Amino acid sequence: MVLAATPACVLICAVQHDVHLEGHGFRLEPLAVAHAGALAQIVDPTMWAGMSTTLPEGEVGMVNFIEDTRATRALTAFAVVDAGSGVVVGSTAFRDLSLDDRRVEIGRTFYARSTWGSLVNPVSKWLLLRHAFESWDVHRVGFRVDARNARSLAAMRRLGAYEEGVMRGHRTAPDGTRADSVCFSILAHEWAGVELGLLARITSPRIVPVLGPVEMSAAGEPVTTPLLSVVPPVAGHVADVPGQPVGPVTALPPAVAL
């Protein structure tokens, strides 16, 4: 039996759906229909704005989205899971891997609102980038962001990715309008510096505000005194944005109430 020649990226992207990545409290596992129920509950029209696909409506819509994603050979998609609780908190993907040209992109990323500002995004990016540069030995990891998606643009700039420019009118958005895409990249020689920045965000203890006991002022009005608490990294997925603790918290000092 003679097999027809197939581009390396097609074979690899199809095979690598069995990749499992884990570290710092989160696990990236192959996206499957079993994740549809959890993912369907975390998406809404506002958070989906800027995505390149139509909003998956309800569990049936999410099942279709996952099946389409899995059927697309250029995509290696993951569910992002809280390793401690097993709760599915989002999804992300590699796309357009070419081992010949040593390049890949990261995209199709979305997370539950309850995790915004937490460590889920820096940990996920660290896991994906480390796999791309150190296991696949790529030279370039690219990102494309809808120019209207201010939150994702800010995340890319904080990541330290190089901002290459804007592809004007690059694609048709789900609402039928033409969308500009802002392109970012990280090259192999830049990875060490980017990784240091990510690990600093992931592993450094953070100072977060904690509300103290309620006291009465001289005027008889309730006053809450802000306190500060040093929170260990990853435990409970404390905030990546100083002063904005979000997400499930399981290992904070007793005085912390979020």
HELIX and SHEET records of a PDB file:
HELIX    1   1 ALA A    8  VAL A   15  1                                   8    
HELIX    2   2 GLN A   16  ASP A   18  5                                   3    
HELIX    3   3 VAL A   33  HIS A   35  5                                   3    
HELIX    4   4 ALA A   36  ALA A   40  1                                   5    
HELIX    5   5 PRO A   45  TRP A   48  1                                   4    
HELIX    6   6 GLY A   58  ALA A   71  1                                  14    
HELIX    7   7 ARG A  113  THR A  115  5                                   3    
HELIX    8   8 VAL A  120  ARG A  130  1                                  11    
HELIX    9   9 HIS A  131  SER A  135  3                                   5    
HELIX   10  10 ALA A  150  LEU A  159  1                                  10    
HELIX   11  11 ALA A  188  GLU A  190  5                                   3    
HELIX   12  12 TRP A  191  THR A  203  1                                  13    
SHEET    1   A 8 LEU A  21  GLY A  23  0                                        
SHEET    2   A 8 PHE A  26  PRO A  30 -1                                        
SHEET    3   A 8 LEU A  75  ASP A  82 -1                                        
SHEET    4   A 8 VAL A  88  SER A  98 -1                                        
SHEET    5   A 8 ARG A 103  TYR A 111 -1                                        
SHEET    6   A 8 ARG A 140  ASP A 146  1                                        
SHEET    7   A 8 ARG A 178  LEU A 187 -1                                        
SHEET    8   A 8 TYR A 162  THR A 172 -1                                        
SHEET    1   B 2 ARG A 206  MET A 216  0                                        
SHEET    2   B 2 PRO A 222  VAL A 231 -1                                        
END                                                                             
